[in-house]
């Protein structure tokens, strides 16, 4: 079951349930495209039909952002787990280390994907990194061939949104992997270039506050959260079904 926010679908499953579904689909030969959904992205999609369609093309829209959880509760919905893009990537790698499914990291600056892969292997012994490729390689044929020849089952793409999602949508059927996730700046996190908020902030759903304290210039972006919640409430009052169930 999914909930809708301004026509964009968001998954309601708990984290483990979603991981079970993704790996079950992989075993069945089905492809899965994962995107992270947060209030900022939902507000943009409200104004941008192209982004709206990109997000709904995915098989799994994960609730990345405490605002999505708050909005779901306001609408008496069922979303209970906040699943960030970086957490999804980490848990996919954790499971892949146990199942033996290879992963491929494509994107970011030269050296970043390789360092991220090395750190992930250190964290998850047994993880098979089938290959890495930086985002500065522009020959699409070379990119596709390199990924396919690696034999990876899971592909992480870090090209920034919506470039990474457009790449996945355009090439999913030409690529061997079964699982595709656009991961934004996650390679920088796993490589150690960017530090995540402490666990205390993350568990409390206050990662946005930590980022704001570290980067005060982000304050304008943070205004999207109250705007989003007001828009959801307004839609509810007007009977537009801002958080309707599918």
Number of C-alpha atoms within 10 A of each C-alpha: 10 19 23 17 26 20 18 23 27 30 20 24 19 15 18 11 10 16 16 12 14 22 21 12 15 18 11 10 11 13 20 20 21 23 27 23 23 23 25 17 19 22 18 13 20 15 11 12 11 11 20 20 13 16 25 15 17 21 17 24 23 28 28 23 23 23 20 26 22 15 22 25 14 14 18 11 18 17 21 17 19 22 18 20 23 20 15 21 19 17 15 19 26 18 16 21 21 13 13 13 22 21 27 25 26 27 25 22 17 14 13 24 28 21 18 21 24 16 14 20 17 11 14 17 11 17 23 21 22 21 20 24 21 20 19 12 13 9 8 11 8 11 16 15 13 17 23 17 12 17 17 22 22 26 27 24 29 25 22 15 16 15 14 22 27 15 14 22 15 10 13 18 11 11 20 20 25 22 22 25 24 29 28 22 19 24 27 19 14 22 19 14 14 12 11 17 16 11 11 10 14 17 11 9 15 17 19 18 16 15 17 16 12 11 10 11 11 13 14 9 10 16 12 19 19 12 14 21 18 13 17 22 19 14 16 16 11 10 9 15 19 23 27 18 16 9
